[in-house]
């Protein structure tokens, strides 16, 4: 298959004066992470950085007029690809070692996931087939089969209850294990805003892989169910409000016999 060369790699949407959403339209839906840029008074914040196929820093130069932190909600490859581009990287302590490891892989689905995990993804509701995980290339000499993801330098390890203070916005770190051991969310109580990573989003949730834990996921969902949320910005798919959050959580809990 011959893939076209993308005119640009990232698309953006302004959510409000302080939040910009970025995503990679040429990455398959399963791996198309939401990249959140939050503007602060003293410094800015990236929540997750996508696949790292093209430079996030270069694409967002117009947004970066002050120091910026790259925070990982967890360390799966679709969320940490451009962390190495930033001098200040934060991650939960349970997964800090993952962020500091370089990765060498192929972006062919059969190589990246393997047959077993592809079967799990299909059973979970995702359409994933052998072949490229991209619908376009960032440049002509990009080699799908030899993708290198450099290690990032972790400058702060996070734990539940830690505060992320941007000067004008203050978030509490929520430890939300289940999808992965070090999954976290950022909770802004003053606005009722939750950045939930892959702990909760409006799509098929994944809890069958080696680093997942269903018992932890159930406990995470029970905690989130009581949070006075106004809006949830997830790691994938569209944002949603409290009613939809309760629907998604209740559906998961029922599927596990926990509700």
C-alpha positions as CSV (number, residue, x, y, z in Angstrom):
1,X,0.0,0.0,0.0
2,X,1.3,3.4,-1.0
3,X,0.4,6.1,1.6
4,X,0.0,9.8,0.7
5,X,2.1,12.5,2.4
6,X,0.0,14.5,4.9
7,X,-0.2,18.3,4.3
8,X,-0.2,18.7,8.1
9,X,-0.1,16.2,10.9
10,X,-2.2,17.7,13.6
11,X,-5.6,19.1,13.7
12,X,-6.7,21.6,16.4
13,X,-9.9,22.8,18.0
14,X,-10.2,25.6,20.5
15,X,-12.4,24.5,23.4
16,X,-12.2,27.8,25.3
17,X,-9.7,30.6,25.9
18,X,-7.6,28.3,28.1
19,X,-7.9,24.8,26.5
20,X,-7.0,23.6,23.0
21,X,-7.5,20.1,21.7
22,X,-5.1,18.6,19.2
23,X,-5.3,15.2,17.5
24,X,-3.6,13.2,14.7
25,X,-6.2,12.6,12.0
26,X,-4.0,10.2,10.0
27,X,-3.6,7.8,12.9
28,X,-6.1,4.9,13.2
29,X,-9.0,5.7,15.6
30,X,-7.9,3.2,18.2
31,X,-4.6,5.1,18.6
32,X,-5.8,8.6,18.0
33,X,-5.2,10.2,21.4
34,X,-6.6,13.5,22.5
35,X,-3.8,15.9,23.2
36,X,-4.9,18.7,25.6
37,X,-3.0,22.0,25.8
38,X,-4.0,24.1,28.8
39,X,-2.8,27.7,29.0
40,X,-1.6,28.9,32.4
41,X,-0.4,32.1,33.9
42,X,3.0,30.9,34.9
43,X,3.4,27.9,32.6
44,X,1.4,25.8,30.2
45,X,0.5,22.1,30.3
46,X,0.2,19.4,27.7
47,X,-1.8,16.5,28.9
48,X,-0.5,13.6,26.7
49,X,1.4,14.1,23.5
50,X,0.2,11.6,20.9
51,X,2.2,9.1,18.9
52,X,5.3,11.1,18.3
53,X,5.2,10.6,14.5
54,X,5.6,14.3,13.8
55,X,6.9,17.1,16.1
56,X,4.3,18.3,18.5
57,X,6.5,21.2,19.7
58,X,7.0,22.4,16.1
59,X,3.3,22.2,15.3
60,X,2.4,24.2,18.4
61,X,5.0,26.9,18.4
62,X,2.2,29.5,18.2
63,X,0.8,28.2,21.5
64,X,4.0,28.0,23.4
65,X,4.8,31.5,24.7
66,X,5.9,30.4,28.2
67,X,7.5,27.3,29.9
68,X,5.5,24.1,29.3
69,X,5.1,20.8,31.1
70,X,4.3,17.5,29.3
71,X,2.2,15.4,31.6
72,X,1.4,11.7,30.9
73,X,-1.9,10.3,32.0
74,X,-0.3,6.9,31.5
75,X,2.5,5.6,29.4
76,X,0.9,3.7,26.5
77,X,2.6,4.6,23.2
78,X,-0.3,6.6,21.8
79,X,0.0,9.1,24.7
80,X,3.7,9.7,25.2
81,X,5.1,10.0,21.7
82,X,6.3,13.6,21.9
83,X,7.2,13.8,25.6
84,X,10.9,13.6,24.7
85,X,10.6,17.0,23.0
86,X,10.0,18.7,26.3
87,X,12.4,19.5,29.1
88,X,9.8,19.1,31.9
89,X,7.9,15.7,31.9
90,X,5.6,14.5,34.7
91,X,4.1,11.1,35.2
92,X,2.8,8.9,38.0
93,X,5.6,7.2,39.9
94,X,4.2,3.7,39.1
95,X,5.0,4.2,35.4
96,X,8.0,6.6,35.4
97,X,10.3,3.9,34.3
98,X,8.2,3.4,31.1
99,X,8.5,7.0,30.1
100,X,12.3,6.9,30.4
101,X,12.7,3.9,28.1
102,X,13.3,4.3,24.3
103,X,11.0,2.2,22.1
104,X,11.8,0.7,18.7
105,X,8.7,-0.7,17.0
106,X,6.8,-1.2,13.7
107,X,3.6,0.8,13.0
108,X,2.1,-2.2,11.2
109,X,-0.8,-3.4,13.4
110,X,0.2,-7.0,13.3
111,X,3.7,-6.2,14.5
112,X,2.7,-3.5,17.0
113,X,0.0,-5.5,18.8
114,X,0.5,-9.1,17.7
115,X,-2.3,-11.6,17.0
116,X,-3.4,-12.1,20.6
117,X,-3.8,-8.4,21.4
118,X,-5.5,-7.7,18.1
119,X,-8.1,-10.4,19.0
120,X,-8.6,-8.7,22.4
121,X,-9.1,-5.3,20.7
122,X,-11.7,-6.7,18.3
123,X,-13.5,-8.4,21.1
124,X,-13.6,-5.1,22.9
125,X,-15.3,-3.4,20.0
126,X,-12.4,-1.9,18.0
127,X,-11.9,-2.4,14.3
128,X,-8.2,-3.2,13.9
129,X,-6.8,-5.1,10.9
130,X,-3.3,-6.0,9.8
131,X,-1.6,-3.2,7.9
132,X,-0.4,0.4,8.5
133,X,-1.7,2.2,11.6
134,X,-1.5,5.4,9.6
135,X,-3.5,6.6,6.6
136,X,-0.8,9.0,5.6
137,X,2.9,9.6,6.2
138,X,4.5,12.7,7.7
139,X,7.2,12.8,5.1
140,X,8.3,10.7,2.1
141,X,11.2,8.9,3.8
142,X,9.2,7.9,6.9
143,X,9.7,4.1,7.5
144,X,6.6,2.5,9.1
145,X,8.5,-0.6,10.0
146,X,11.3,1.2,11.9
147,X,9.7,3.7,14.2
148,X,11.9,5.0,17.0
149,X,10.5,6.7,20.1
150,X,13.2,8.4,22.2
151,X,13.2,8.2,25.9
152,X,11.9,11.2,27.8
153,X,13.4,12.7,30.9
154,X,11.1,12.5,33.9
155,X,11.4,15.7,36.1
156,X,8.6,15.0,38.5
157,X,6.8,11.8,39.6
158,X,3.2,12.2,40.7
159,X,1.0,10.6,43.3
160,X,-2.6,10.9,44.3
161,X,-3.4,14.3,45.9
162,X,-0.5,16.1,44.3
163,X,-1.3,19.6,43.0
164,X,-0.6,20.9,39.5
165,X,-0.7,24.6,39.8
166,X,-0.5,26.7,36.6
167,X,-0.8,30.0,38.4
168,X,-4.4,30.6,37.4
169,X,-5.6,27.0,37.3
170,X,-5.1,24.4,40.0
171,X,-5.6,20.6,39.4
172,X,-5.6,17.7,41.8
173,X,-3.9,14.5,40.7
174,X,-6.3,11.6,40.9
175,X,-4.8,8.1,40.8
176,X,-7.1,6.1,38.5
177,X,-5.6,2.6,38.1
178,X,-7.3,-0.1,36.1
179,X,-6.4,0.6,32.5
180,X,-2.8,0.8,33.7
181,X,-1.1,0.8,37.1
182,X,-0.2,4.5,37.0
183,X,-3.2,6.0,35.2
184,X,-4.1,9.4,36.5
185,X,-6.6,12.1,35.9
186,X,-6.5,15.9,36.6
187,X,-9.4,17.3,38.6
188,X,-10.2,21.0,38.7
189,X,-12.8,21.3,41.5
190,X,-13.5,25.0,40.9
191,X,-14.9,24.3,37.4
192,X,-15.9,20.7,37.7
193,X,-13.5,19.7,34.9
194,X,-11.9,16.3,34.8
195,X,-9.1,15.3,32.4
196,X,-9.5,11.5,32.7
197,X,-6.9,10.0,30.3
198,X,-7.9,6.5,29.4
199,X,-9.6,5.7,32.7
200,X,-12.8,7.0,31.2
201,X,-13.7,8.1,27.6
202,X,-16.8,7.7,25.4
203,X,-15.7,4.5,23.7
204,X,-14.9,0.9,24.4
205,X,-12.8,0.8,27.6
206,X,-9.8,-1.6,27.7
207,X,-9.1,-3.7,30.7
208,X,-7.9,-7.0,29.3
209,X,-4.2,-6.3,28.6
210,X,-1.2,-7.3,30.7
211,X,-0.9,-4.1,32.7
212,X,-4.6,-3.7,33.3
213,X,-6.4,-4.8,36.5
214,X,-10.2,-5.1,36.5
215,X,-10.6,-5.0,40.3
216,X,-8.7,-1.6,40.3
217,X,-10.8,-0.4,37.4
218,X,-14.0,-1.2,39.3
219,X,-12.8,0.8,42.3
220,X,-11.7,3.7,40.0
221,X,-15.2,3.8,38.5
222,X,-16.9,3.8,41.8
223,X,-14.8,6.7,42.9
224,X,-15.4,8.7,39.7
225,X,-19.1,8.0,39.9
226,X,-19.4,10.3,42.9
227,X,-17.3,13.1,41.5
228,X,-19.3,16.3,40.9
229,X,-18.3,16.6,37.3
230,X,-19.4,19.2,34.9
231,X,-17.3,18.1,31.9
232,X,-15.0,15.2,31.2
233,X,-12.2,15.6,28.7
234,X,-11.0,12.0,28.0
235,X,-7.9,10.5,26.4
236,X,-10.0,9.6,23.3
237,X,-13.3,10.5,21.6
238,X,-15.6,13.4,22.4
239,X,-15.9,15.3,25.7
240,X,-19.1,14.8,27.8
241,X,-21.0,15.9,30.9
242,X,-22.0,14.3,34.2
243,X,-25.1,12.4,32.9
244,X,-23.0,10.7,30.1
245,X,-20.3,10.0,32.6
246,X,-22.7,8.2,34.9
247,X,-24.0,6.2,31.9
248,X,-20.6,5.1,30.9
249,X,-19.5,4.2,34.4
250,X,-22.7,2.3,35.1
251,X,-22.4,0.4,31.9
252,X,-18.9,-0.7,32.8
253,X,-19.9,-1.7,36.3
254,X,-22.8,-3.7,35.1
255,X,-20.6,-5.5,32.6
256,X,-18.4,-6.6,35.5
257,X,-21.3,-7.5,37.8
258,X,-20.4,-4.6,40.2
259,X,-23.7,-2.7,39.9
